[in-house]
């Protein structure tokens, strides 16, 4: 079996020298933010070529569409211009 990595969210994306760096974070079991909620802590970084990152957008969008179809998430209507 391959190793699995759990993260709560991507906290930063940087592009340097033809590669994209995705910084991943988890909620801390001990550190708290000013609001008293668990603080995010950097855990790992994914480094990939720009074309790989761009190709990932398509698969992420397809999964978002599946989640919307299943009712797991809803799309917000576009904001009306003021």
HUGIVEN-V752496 format. One record per helix or strand of 3 or more residues. SS is the DSSP state (h for helix, s for strand). FROM is the first residue (numbers start at 1). TO is the last residue. Records with the same first field share a line. If there is no record, write none. Layout:
SS->FROM-TO, FROM-TO
//
This chain:
s->9-16, 19-32, 38-49
h->50-69
//
